[in-house]
Each structure stands twice: as structure tokens, then as C-alpha cells.
Amino acid sequence: MTSALDRTGTAGAGEDRTVVGANLSLPLFRTLSGVLAGHPYLKVVVDRQECTWHLLDTQAHPFHVDYIATRVLGMSMDELDARLDAFNASVYTDPERRFLLGVLSLHTDRAADGSESPFLVLETTEADTMHGALLEEFYLYVRGRVDGRLPLLLKPANHGQETELAPISEAVVPRILSHELFGDRTRTCLNPGEAEGRLRHFRTPAEYEAAAAELGWSDIVAMPHLPDDVPRVAGFINTAPVTPLSHTNVLASGWGIPNAIVRDLDTLVRRDGLDGAWVRYRVSEDTVTLEPLSAAPDLKRPAWHQQRIRIETPLLEEAPVLALHRLRRTDRDSYGTKAANLGELHHVLDSRTADLSVFHARPRPPRRDLLGHLSARLGEQDASRERLRAAAARYVAWTVRAPEGVALPFRLHHLFLTSSPALQQGIGKLKMALELEAFDIMDPLCLNLQHLVRSTPVPEEVARAITSSVPRLLADGRRMVVRSSSNAEDLPGFSAAGIYDSVTTVRGARQLMDAVRQVWASLLSPRSVRLRHQVGICLDDTYMGVIVQEYVPASLGGVLVTCNPTRREDFRNVYVNCTPGSPERVVDGTVLPAQYLYNTVEGGGRTLDVGSAGQDLPPGTRAALARLALAGRLLQSHFSANDPDDALDIEWLMTDQGVFHLVQIRPYAR
């Protein structure tokens, strides 16, 4: 549900049908309600002092606080704006509050025989800190004034409320968790947008592979799980559950195309004859629709056909193999963006001189800033900027660790390529094919080049530089992780998520050299070459750096992005996905991860989906993830220096000891 804290406008004009004191019947609910996330909903206010309640006309009063301040307490909007945070605290966090604020939403339970019966769900806003007695009081008050034929369940709005409700019998306060209510939602927004195109529905990977070569920019591709190598098209549709942080959705976000989960697509296709038909596809946070078009639309080639991504000239001079902690962001032209960002992370954690309060210092009208909220999150009594800067730096340094490892520069890749006449000849042929746009021969040329890269001996000078950089790991036979770090990724308008290789099971010198060549070869995959060519990135300008790290065993791994992927204007929440084991399992679609939203302004978190595990994480682990989410938000202030609202994409793992290691920091495609 939309938080009442997110007020962006005033109440609408026209007739106000708000009802005070009346019992709620289903017809009255439908008269007053609006629609959110596909469900009718109604905002309610219980006035404990007057022992009555208010059923708000959704059209006239979209925000609880506006209604209470202006209609109940007689304040002006200017007066409310001047003390908005204090007023919010009085209605959402004061244990002795006068008002209890919530939302009633209408849902349908479908029985085995196909019959449907309605039920209501009561919840507060996500930042509400009602203790157990208040939650029980709120539920019982509403239960006593709602049509007794309608079942009423309480949905905890955050993890704190779940804990508060635990001692209360479900016979007294029946409840339902968010993931139980919405986990089987038929249609779910992954990336908002709109497109007109031809629907291509593939029910199996084999069907997709047979047609993949003919897919074009005007197609909307639908299948259970889209492969990471899907070409750039007009839109994506997943017919099975997937996380918004999958590689394919990161691509959808970067490409600005709609993407959603549509579980009933088979039914729509059969009913409306949509497979191969032209459709208008709309995806928003609240609705996902597919509208058949009577004729093929007059489509123009999308703007990205003329898009030209600027790439800095790679530096190929004498750049040595360096430990990650010796790199800074300015080294990206020699070592690649991923390596440079990890080096910068070391600097932030070690020096503690970065200003990590920038995001919270930004004006959020009508608020001057969010520094008071940051002070509360960090447990600081003094909200001065200098004290908060120091406290934020300490918090992040205590919460996360930067990975140890080494970075191999572009220079080694260049020396390897120029050492082989066969490689040089193959690259020349590929460049000619790209210049002539002879795409029919491009893929075979790429595949041949990849084979050559993986099989060509590494010059002794290059091999010695690589093996001598990790002598301890080789001597002890420890497991290593070899990651890509190209200069042709994490660029404005070109994220390249998932198109380059990493190798996570490497032991010994031979496997290390094989893994490095595999990472180098991924720069020449047909898909990566094609995607770069589409946006004007020249083959001559692209090089691959490599990161070599010691493998760190993980009890939990995942990805967080410092935004709400389906609601970008939400400046409060950080989206966290995780699953047992490595973070790669989250983005590659191997499992469906557990999914959480953590509020980094007022605090609190909530579970969106428990994923393939089938059960939620323990409260202590969820509390640790809340600390990680705030650390990610604070790092956003440094790594998104050009615009503090630009989100980050952070891969992380948690050890058995509960220590968080960040293994990748990159811009989140917007």
C-alpha cells in the first residue's frame, strides 16, 4: 500500500463523501474506495479521544495526515508542512497517540470449486510502530464496525509489527503476512513502461532458441524465464515468478522497456489470439495490461538505434597488477569500473573521510532535509552535519567489508591479444564485418575468436604477472573467484549486466589462467559484441580487466539496490534480495530469492516474498539486513556523487559469522 508519509499533493476537489462514525458495509466500502495494486482500498482513521472513526473518501483525501491536520485539528497546509516530520511522529510512532491510521483493502478468496468469497485486510503504513496492544485495539475497533459477514485479517506492515503480534492469539487477531497475500499475484510490475509491438510467446527454451535469431526491436518477448542473452527488444513478459533484480530486469530498466510477471498469459493468448499479434503493453506499479491492436502500428525505429555511448579511451601503458585496496575510481580507465569501485570502497572504509550524509541532506519538499531521520537511524543525539558525517562513516565501516584481491589491468589483455597473429587476424575480420553490418557472419566470427582466446597460450610475461600476484592463494591451493571488469559496462545508458563472465570455482595456476582467458573471451561473445555495436561502442576501444579474489564462503548472498525498482520516486526504501549461498544465484534465476524492502528514513522493513525457501529468514538475520540496507544507502552518497538519488546495485555475501562482504558496486540502471 502507498505510505501516507509520501504526500506529494493536496486533496482533490469536488464532493467529499467521507463518513464519520458509521458502520462499514460492502456497498459503502465500494462507494468510498479507490484502487491500488489492483485491489479496492479505503483509508480509515480511528480517533481514540472521540471514540469514533473516519472512513475517508479516497478521491477527496488521498493522505491520512492531510485529513487529520486540516479536517480534524483545523490546521492549515502551511502549518502542517512546517512541522510535517513531528506531526508524522505523533500519528505513526507515539505509543500514546490519539489517532490510529490504516488502510482496508478488499480481496477475494477462491475455493477449490471455483467459487469466490470477499474478505478485508487491515494494515497500517509501513513506518508505523504500533505496539502489540495498539494493534489489537485497532483491529478489534475496526472488527466491531465492519459487516460481520466479511472476514477481516490484520496484515503486519513491517517486521516490528510481526514481532509485536507474536504473543497475541490469532483467534483474537487473525492475520495474514504480505507474502501470503501477494505472493501468488497474477500480474506484477517489474519495470514500468509502455510499448507497442508484436507478442512472441515461447513456452519452452527450445521454442525460444529456434526463433531467437529473428527477434527484432519491435517484438515483445514472453516466456517463463527470459534468458540472460535475450536481445534488445520492445518489451519483456515473464510467465513465472522472477525477482526485479534479475539480470534481465536490470537490462529492461537500462533499456527503458516494460517488464512484468503475467502468470495468466496462456489464458490471454488463447482468449484473444495474441501470439504473434500486435499489442499495446502497459506496465505500472498498479496495473499490467495487454491490449490487442486492430492493425500493425506505424512504428518508428527506437531512439537507441541512433544512440551513441561515449567511452573513455583505455589506458594501455605500464599499469601494474595492483591490490584492490590501492585502486581509486579514477583508475577505471586502466582496470575497469568494477575493480576501480572496489578500490574506492576500500578507501571509503579505511579513510572514513567520505561524506556519506549527502543523500539525507538533499531537500525533500516540504522537508528541508532528512538529516534528523539519519540522526535517529544512527543513534546520534547531535544532528549537526559534521557529527553525522563521522557517525555515518563509522556505521558503514562497522557494517561491511571490502573484498581483498588483485586487479589485472587492460595492459595484460592488450599484450595477450597482440601476441597472437591468429587473434589479430580474427579481430580484423570481425571489425570488417561490423563495419559492413554483415551480421550473418558476425556470430561465427565471434565464436571462433572466443575459442582462440581460450586456447591461445598466454605469453610468459603476462602469465608471470598474473601468477606472481596471488602467490599465497596458489601455494595454499585456496579457492579463487575471477571476475570481469571491463571499460564497456556501467556506463550511462549501457549497464551490460550479465553479459561478461565470472568464474567462481578456481584453484591452482592452470585453472587461474583458464579463468582469466574465459573472462577475456567474454568480451567477444556474439551478444556482447552486438549490444556494444548497437550503441556505437567501437571494438578497438573495449578491453577487459580482471579481478582475482579469494573465495569467501557465504551462508547468505544477494543483491540490494538503493531504490524501490517498481517505484523510483520512493526515496525511502532499499530493495534487498537474498538466498543461501552466493549472490550469483539471485541474478541468474537459479532460485527465486527472498525479497525485502527496508525503509532507510523512518526505519523498519517488510517481507515481500520468501522465495524458493518457502519460509522467512529469522528475525535476527532480517535485522542484520536492515543494517546492510542503511549502509548501502549511505554508500550511495559517495558512489552517486553526480546525483545523490542515482541508485546503486550492490552484490554482497554474509559469512557464517554474520559479516557482510561487498563484492560488487555499480550504478543501478535507470
C-alpha positions in Angstrom: 0.0 0.0 0.0 1.1 3.5 -0.6 2.5 5.1 2.5 0.7 8.1 3.9 4.2 9.6 4.5 4.6 10.0 0.8 2.5 13.2 0.4 3.1 14.8 -3.0 0.0 16.9 -3.4 -3.2 18.1 -1.7 -6.7 16.6 -1.5 -8.7 16.6 -4.7 -11.5 18.9 -5.4 -15.2 18.1 -5.7 -17.8 16.4 -3.4 -16.4 14.9 -0.2 -18.3 11.7 0.8 -16.2 11.0 3.9 -18.2 9.2 6.6 -17.7 9.6 10.3 -18.9 7.1 12.9 -21.0 4.8 10.6 -20.6 1.0 10.3 -18.9 -0.2 7.2 -20.9 -2.3 4.7 -19.6 -3.6 1.4 -21.6 -1.2 -0.7 -20.3 1.8 1.4 -16.8 0.4 1.0 -17.2 0.4 -2.8 -18.6 3.9 -2.8 -15.6 5.4 -0.9 -12.7 3.2 -2.1 -10.1 3.7 -4.7 -7.9 1.1 -6.4 -4.2 0.4 -5.6 -2.1 -2.5 -6.9 -5.3 -3.9 -8.5 -7.3 -4.0 -5.2 -10.0 -1.7 -3.9 -8.8 0.1 -0.8 -10.2 2.6 1.8 -8.2 4.8 4.2 -9.5 4.8 7.8 -8.7 6.9 10.9 -9.7 5.8 14.4 -9.9 8.8 16.8 -9.3 7.3 20.3 -10.1 10.5 22.0 -13.5 10.9 20.5 -14.1 7.1 20.3 -15.1 7.2 16.6 -13.7 6.5 13.2 -13.5 8.3 9.9 -13.9 6.5 6.5 -12.1 8.7 4.0 -13.4 9.4 0.5 -10.3 8.3 -1.4 -10.7 10.8 -4.2 -11.0 13.7 -1.8 -8.5 12.6 0.8 -5.6 10.6 -0.6 -3.4 11.2 2.5 -4.3 10.4 6.2 -2.1 13.2 7.6 -3.7 15.9 5.4 -7.1 14.9 6.5 -6.4 14.7 10.2 -4.5 18.0 10.3 -6.9 20.1 8.2 -10.3 18.5 8.8 -10.0 17.2 12.4 -7.4 19.5 14.0 -8.1 22.7 11.9 -4.5 23.2 10.8 -3.6 24.9 7.5 -1.5 23.1 5.0 1.4 25.5 5.5 1.3 24.8 9.3 1.3 21.1 8.5 4.3 21.4 6.1 6.2 23.4 8.7 6.1 20.5 11.2 5.5 17.6 8.9 8.0 15.2 10.5 6.9 16.0 14.0 3.3 15.5 13.0 4.1 12.2 11.3 5.8 11.1 14.5 2.7 12.0 16.6 0.5 9.7 14.5 2.9 6.9 13.5 5.4 6.4 16.3 3.9 7.9 19.6 2.9 5.0 21.8 0.2 7.2 23.4 -1.1 8.6 20.0 -4.6 9.9 19.6 -5.2 8.6 16.1 -4.8 5.1 14.6 -4.3 5.2 10.9 -4.8 2.4 8.5 -6.0 1.0 5.2 -8.7 -1.6 4.5 -8.3 -3.5 1.2 -10.7 -5.9 -0.4 -9.5 -9.3 -1.7 -11.1 -12.5 -3.0 -10.6 -16.0 -1.7 -11.1 -18.7 -4.4 -12.2 -22.1 -3.2 -11.4 -25.4 -4.8 -14.8 -25.5 -6.6 -14.1 -22.1 -8.2 -16.4 -20.1 -6.0 -15.2 -16.8 -4.7 -15.7 -15.0 -1.4 -14.6 -11.5 -0.4 -12.5 -10.6 2.7 -10.9 -7.5 4.1 -7.4 -6.8 5.1 -6.4 -4.1 7.6 -2.9 -2.7 7.7 -1.1 0.4 8.8 1.5 2.3 6.9 4.9 0.6 6.6 6.7 3.0 9.0 4.1 2.7 11.8 5.5 1.4 15.1 2.3 0.4 16.9 3.0 -1.9 19.8 1.0 -5.1 20.2 -1.7 -3.7 22.5 -2.4 -0.9 20.0 -2.5 -3.3 17.1 -5.0 -5.4 19.0 -7.1 -2.4 19.9 -7.0 -1.1 16.3 -8.1 -4.5 14.9 -10.9 -5.0 17.4 -12.3 -1.5 16.9 -12.5 -2.0 13.2 -13.8 -5.5 13.5 -16.6 -4.2 15.6 -17.7 -1.7 12.9 -17.3 -3.8 9.8 -20.1 -6.0 8.4 -19.7 -9.3 10.4 -20.2 -11.3 7.2 -16.9 -10.1 5.9 -13.8 -11.8 7.3 -11.2 -9.3 8.5 -7.5 -10.1 8.7 -4.7 -7.9 10.1 -1.6 -7.6 7.9 1.6 -6.6 9.8 3.1 -3.6 7.9 6.7 -4.3 9.0 8.9 -6.8 10.8 8.5 -4.9 14.1 4.7 -5.4 14.0 5.2 -9.1 13.3 7.2 -9.3 16.5 4.7 -7.3 18.5 1.8 -9.6 17.3 3.6 -12.9 18.0 2.3 -13.2 21.6 -1.3 -12.3 20.7 -3.5 -15.3 19.8 -4.6 -15.4 16.1 -8.0 -16.3 17.5 -8.1 -12.8 18.8 -6.4 -11.0 16.0 -6.5 -13.1 12.8 -3.6 -12.1 10.5 -2.0 -12.6 7.1 1.5 -11.8 6.0 2.3 -9.7 3.0 3.9 -12.6 1.0 1.0 -14.8 1.8 -1.4 -12.2 0.5 0.5 -11.1 -2.6 2.9 -14.0 -3.3 0.7 -15.6 -5.9 -0.4 -12.3 -7.6 -1.4 -12.9 -11.2 0.3 -9.8 -12.6 3.3 -8.0 -11.1 5.2 -4.9 -12.3 8.9 -5.4 -12.7 9.9 -2.4 -14.7 7.3 0.3 -15.6 6.8 1.4 -19.2 4.7 1.1 -22.3 5.3 -0.4 -25.7 3.5 -1.3 -28.9 4.9 -4.4 -30.6 4.4 -8.0 -31.8 3.9 -10.5 -29.0 6.2 -13.5 -29.3 5.1 -16.2 -26.8 7.6 -19.0 -26.1 6.6 -21.8 -23.7 9.9 -23.6 -23.6 13.6 -22.6 -24.0 13.7 -24.8 -27.2 10.9 -22.7 -28.8 12.8 -19.5 -27.9 16.1 -20.8 -29.2 14.6 -21.8 -32.5 13.3 -18.2 -33.1 15.9 -16.1 -31.3 17.8 -15.1 -34.4 14.8 -13.5 -36.0 13.7 -11.4 -33.0 13.8 -7.7 -33.6 13.4 -4.3 -31.9 9.6 -4.4 -32.4 9.0 -7.7 -30.6 7.6 -8.2 -27.1 9.2 -11.5 -25.8 7.2 -13.6 -23.4 8.3 -16.9 -21.7 8.6 -18.4 -18.2 12.1 -17.1 -17.6 13.8 -14.9 -20.1 17.4 -15.9 -20.8 20.3 -13.5 -19.9 21.2 -13.4 -23.6 17.9 -12.0 -24.8 18.4 -9.4 -27.5 17.2 -5.8 -27.2 13.5 -5.8 -28.0 10.4 -3.7 -27.2 9.3 -5.4 -24.0 9.7 -8.5 -21.8 7.0 -10.7 -20.2 7.8 -13.4 -17.6 5.1 -16.0 -17.2 6.7 -17.4 -14.0 7.9 -15.5 -10.8 11.2 -13.7 -11.0 12.9 -11.0 -9.0 13.1 -7.4 -10.1 16.9 -7.7 -9.5 17.4 -10.4 -12.2 19.8 -9.7 -15.0 17.0 -9.4 -17.5 15.1 -6.9 -15.4 18.3 -4.8 -14.9 18.6 -4.8 -18.7 14.9 -3.8 -19.1 15.5 -1.0 -16.7 18.6 0.2 -18.5 16.9 -0.1 -21.9 13.7 1.6 -20.7 11.3 -1.1 -21.8 8.3 -2.6 -19.9 8.7 -5.8 -18.0 6.2 -7.7 -15.8 5.2 -11.1 -14.5 2.0 -12.2 -16.3 1.0 -15.6 -14.9 -2.3 -15.7 -16.9 -0.7 -15.1 -20.3 -1.6 -18.5 -21.6 -5.3 -17.7 -20.9 -5.0 -14.2 -22.5 -3.3 -15.7 -25.6 -5.9 -18.4 -26.1 -8.8 -16.0 -25.4 -7.6 -13.1 -27.6 -5.4 -14.8 -30.1 -2.4 -12.7 -29.0 0.5 -14.9 -30.1 2.1 -13.2 -33.0 -0.4 -10.3 -32.7 0.3 -6.6 -32.4 -0.5 -5.4 -28.9 -0.2 -2.4 -26.7 1.6 -3.4 -23.5 1.4 -1.2 -20.4 3.1 -1.8 -17.1 2.8 0.3 -14.0 3.0 -0.3 -10.3 -0.7 -0.8 -10.1 -1.7 -2.4 -13.4 -0.4 -4.6 -16.2 -2.4 -4.8 -19.4 -2.1 -6.3 -22.9 -4.5 -4.7 -25.4 -4.8 -6.2 -28.9 -4.4 -3.7 -31.8 -6.6 -3.9 -34.8 -3.7 -3.4 -37.2 0.0 -3.2 -37.1 1.0 0.2 -35.7 3.2 2.7 -37.6 6.3 2.1 -35.6 9.5 4.1 -36.0 12.8 2.7 -35.1 13.5 3.3 -31.4 15.9 6.1 -30.4 18.5 3.6 -29.3 19.2 2.7 -32.9 20.8 6.2 -33.1 22.2 6.0 -29.5 25.9 6.6 -29.2 27.5 5.8 -25.9 30.7 7.7 -25.1 33.5 5.5 -23.8 36.8 6.8 -22.3 40.0 5.8 -24.2 41.5 2.8 -22.3 45.0 3.3 -20.9 47.3 0.6 -22.0 50.7 1.8 -20.8 52.7 0.3 -17.9 49.9 -0.2 -15.4 51.0 -2.9 -12.9 48.9 -5.6 -11.3 47.6 -3.9 -8.1 45.9 -5.0 -4.9 42.3 -3.8 -4.9 42.9 -1.5 -1.9 45.4 0.5 -3.9 42.9 1.5 -6.6 40.6 4.5 -6.7 37.7 5.3 -9.0 40.0 7.3 -11.3 41.8 4.0 -12.2 38.8 2.7 -14.2 40.5 3.6 -17.5 43.3 1.1 -16.7 41.5 -1.6 -14.6 37.8 -1.3 -15.4 34.8 0.0 -13.5 34.2 -2.9 -11.1 37.8 -3.1 -9.9 38.0 0.7 -9.5 34.8 0.8 -7.5 36.0 -1.9 -5.1 39.2 0.0 -4.7 37.2 3.1 -3.9 35.2 1.1 -1.4 38.4 0.2 0.4 39.3 3.9 0.5 35.8 4.8 2.0 36.1 2.2 4.7 39.7 2.8 5.6 40.0 6.6 5.5 36.5 7.4 6.7 36.8 10.9 5.1 33.9 10.5 2.6 30.7 12.4 3.2 28.1 9.7 3.4 25.3 12.0 4.5 24.7 13.7 1.1 21.6 11.7 0.3 19.9 12.6 3.5 21.0 16.2 3.3 19.1 16.7 0.0 15.8 18.7 0.2 12.7 16.6 0.2 9.9 19.2 0.0 8.3 20.2 2.2 11.2 19.0 4.3 14.5 20.9 4.2 16.4 17.6 4.5 16.3 14.2 6.1 19.2 14.7 8.5 17.0 14.4 11.6 15.9 11.0 10.3 19.6 10.0 9.7 20.4 11.0 13.2 17.7 8.7 14.5 18.9 5.8 12.4 22.5 6.2 13.5 21.5 6.7 17.2 23.1 10.2 17.3 21.7 12.8 19.6 23.6 15.6 17.9 22.2 16.1 14.4 25.0 18.5 13.2 26.3 17.7 9.8 29.9 17.1 11.0 28.8 14.7 13.7 26.5 12.9 11.2 29.3 12.6 8.6 31.6 11.0 11.2 28.8 8.7 12.5 27.8 7.6 9.0 31.4 6.7 8.2 31.8 4.7 11.4 28.5 2.9 10.8 29.4 1.8 7.3 33.0 0.7 8.3 31.5 -1.4 11.1 28.8 -2.9 8.9 30.5 -4.0 5.7 33.9 -5.2 4.5 35.6 -4.7 1.1 37.0 -7.8 -0.7 40.7 -8.5 -0.7 42.2 -9.3 -4.1 44.1 -8.0 -7.1 43.2 -6.2 -10.3 44.7 -7.2 -13.7 45.0 -4.1 -15.9 43.8 -3.8 -19.5 47.5 -3.8 -20.5 47.8 -7.6 -19.9 44.7 -8.2 -22.1 46.3 -6.0 -24.8 49.6 -7.8 -24.6 47.8 -11.2 -24.9 45.8 -10.1 -27.9 48.8 -8.6 -29.7 50.9 -11.7 -29.1 48.9 -13.9 -31.5 48.8 -13.2 -35.3 45.7 -15.5 -35.4 43.9 -13.4 -32.9 44.8 -10.2 -34.7 43.6 -11.6 -38.0 40.3 -12.8 -36.4 39.7 -9.4 -34.8 40.4 -7.7 -38.1 37.7 -9.9 -39.8 35.2 -9.1 -37.1 35.9 -5.4 -37.3 35.3 -5.5 -41.1 32.0 -7.5 -40.6 30.8 -4.9 -38.1 31.7 -2.0 -40.4 29.8 -3.7 -43.2 27.0 -4.8 -40.8 27.4 -8.3 -42.1 25.5 -9.8 -39.2 25.1 -13.2 -40.9 28.8 -13.9 -40.4 29.4 -11.9 -37.2 28.3 -14.6 -34.8 30.5 -17.4 -36.3 33.5 -14.9 -36.2 32.8 -14.1 -32.6 32.6 -17.8 -31.6 35.8 -18.6 -33.4 37.6 -15.7 -31.7 36.3 -16.8 -28.3 37.7 -20.3 -29.0 41.0 -18.8 -30.0 41.2 -16.7 -26.8 40.5 -19.7 -24.6 43.1 -21.9 -26.4 45.9 -19.5 -27.2 48.9 -19.8 -24.9 49.4 -16.8 -22.6 52.8 -15.0 -23.1 55.3 -15.8 -20.3 55.5 -12.1 -19.3 51.7 -12.0 -18.9 51.4 -15.4 -17.2 54.2 -14.4 -14.7 52.5 -11.1 -13.9 49.2 -13.0 -13.1 50.6 -15.9 -11.1 53.0 -13.8 -9.1 50.2 -11.5 -8.0 48.5 -14.2 -5.8 51.3 -16.4 -4.6 49.7 -17.2 -1.2 46.4 -18.4 -2.9 48.3 -20.6 -5.3 50.7 -22.0 -2.7 47.8 -23.0 -0.4 45.5 -24.2 -3.2 42.8 -21.9 -2.0 39.7 -21.4 -4.0 39.5 -18.2 -6.0 36.9 -16.1 -7.8 37.8 -14.5 -11.1 35.5 -11.6 -12.1 35.2 -9.4 -15.2 36.0 -5.6 -15.0 35.5 -4.1 -18.5 35.6 -0.4 -19.5 32.4 -1.1 -21.6 29.9 -1.6 -18.7 28.3 0.5 -16.0 28.1 3.4 -18.5 25.2 5.9 -18.7 22.7 4.2 -20.9 24.7 0.9 -21.1 24.8 -1.3 -18.0 25.9 -4.6 -19.6 24.5 -6.5 -16.7 25.2 -10.2 -17.1 26.9 -10.1 -20.5 30.5 -10.7 -19.2 31.7 -13.9 -17.4 32.9 -14.5 -13.9 34.4 -17.9 -12.8 33.8 -18.8 -9.1 35.5 -22.2 -8.8 39.2 -21.7 -9.5 42.1 -23.5 -7.8 45.7 -23.5 -8.8 47.7 -21.8 -11.5 46.3 -23.7 -14.5 42.7 -23.0 -13.6 43.5 -19.4 -12.9 45.0 -18.9 -16.4 42.0 -20.7 -17.9 39.6 -18.5 -16.0 41.4 -15.3 -17.0 41.2 -16.3 -20.6 37.5 -17.2 -20.2 36.8 -13.7 -18.8 38.8 -12.1 -21.6 36.9 -14.2 -24.2 33.5 -13.0 -22.8 34.3 -9.6 -24.3 34.0 -11.2 -27.7 30.8 -13.1 -27.2 28.2 -12.6 -30.1 25.8 -11.0 -27.7 28.2 -8.6 -26.1 29.7 -7.5 -29.5 26.2 -7.0 -30.9 24.9 -4.9 -27.9 28.0 -2.7 -28.0 27.8 -2.2 -31.7 24.1 -1.2 -31.4 25.1 1.8 -29.2 28.3 2.7 -31.1 31.0 1.4 -28.8 33.9 0.6 -31.0 35.6 -2.8 -30.7 39.0 -1.1 -30.7 38.1 0.8 -27.6 36.9 -2.2 -25.4 39.2 -4.0 -23.1 38.8 -6.3 -20.1 40.4 -6.0 -16.8 40.1 -8.9 -14.3 39.6 -9.2 -10.6 41.1 -12.2 -8.7 39.8 -12.7 -5.2 40.0 -15.3 -2.6 36.7 -17.2 -2.3 34.7 -16.3 0.9 32.2 -19.0 2.0 28.8 -17.5 2.3 25.8 -18.5 4.4 23.7 -15.9 2.6 24.2 -13.9 -0.6 22.3 -11.4 -2.6 21.9 -8.1 -4.2 20.5 -4.8 -3.0 19.5 -1.7 -4.9 19.2 1.6 -3.2 15.7 2.3 -4.6 12.4 0.6 -5.0 12.7 -0.8 -8.6 9.0 -0.6 -9.3 8.5 2.9 -7.8 11.6 5.0 -8.4 10.2 8.2 -6.8 10.2 6.3 -3.4 13.2 7.8 -1.7 12.8 5.8 1.5 13.2 2.2 0.6 16.1 -0.1 -0.3 15.3 -3.3 -2.1 17.1 -6.4 -0.8 17.2 -9.9 -2.4 19.0 -12.9 -0.9 19.3 -16.6 -0.9 21.5 -19.2 0.8 24.9 -19.3 -0.8 26.4 -16.9 -3.4 24.9 -13.7 -4.8 25.1 -15.1 -8.3 22.1 -17.3 -7.6 19.9 -14.2 -7.1 20.6 -12.7 -10.5 21.0 -15.8 -12.7 17.5 -17.1 -12.0 18.7 -20.4 -10.4 16.3 -19.8 -7.5 13.6 -17.3 -6.6 15.2 -15.2 -3.8 13.6 -13.8 -0.6 12.7 -10.2 -1.2 12.6 -7.3 1.3 12.0 -3.5 1.4 13.9 -1.6 4.1 12.9 2.0 5.0 16.2 4.0 5.4 14.4 7.2 6.5 11.9 6.3 9.3 13.2 2.7 9.8 11.6 -0.6 9.6 11.4 -3.4 7.0 8.9 -5.8 5.4 9.0 -9.1 3.6 7.7 -9.1 0.1 8.4 -12.7 -0.9 10.0 -15.6 0.9 11.1 -17.1 -2.5 12.0 -20.7 -3.1 12.9 -21.3 0.5 9.2 -21.2 1.5 9.8 -19.6 4.8 11.1 -16.2 6.0 14.5 -15.6 7.5 14.9 -15.4 11.3 14.3 -12.0 12.9 18.0 -11.6 13.7 19.0 -12.1 10.1 16.3 -9.7 8.9 17.6 -7.1 11.4 21.1 -7.5 10.0 19.8 -7.0 6.5 18.2 -3.7 7.7 21.7 -2.6 8.8 23.1 -3.6 5.4 20.4 -1.7 3.7 21.2 1.5 5.5 24.9 1.0 4.8 24.1 0.7 1.1 22.0 3.9 1.2 25.0 5.8 2.9 27.4 4.5 0.3 25.1 5.9 -2.4 26.0 9.3 -1.2 29.6 8.7 -2.3 29.3 6.5 -5.3 26.5 8.5 -6.9 28.2 11.9 -6.3 26.8 13.4 -9.5 23.3 12.9 -8.3 22.7 11.5 -4.8 19.4 10.0 -6.0 21.1 7.7 -8.6 20.7 4.2 -7.2 23.4 1.7 -6.6 23.4 -2.1 -7.4 25.4 -3.9 -4.7 26.3 -7.6 -4.7 27.0 -8.9 -1.2 27.5 -12.0 0.9 27.2 -12.8 4.6 29.6 -15.2 6.3 28.6 -17.7 9.0 29.9 -15.2 11.5 27.4 -12.6 10.2 30.0 -10.4 8.5 28.9 -8.7 5.3 31.3 -8.5 2.3 30.5 -6.4 -0.7 31.8 -8.0 -3.9 30.4 -5.5 -6.4 29.2 -1.9 -6.6 27.8 -0.5 -9.8 25.2 2.1 -10.9 21.7 0.7 -11.0 20.3 1.2 -14.5 17.6 3.9 -14.5 
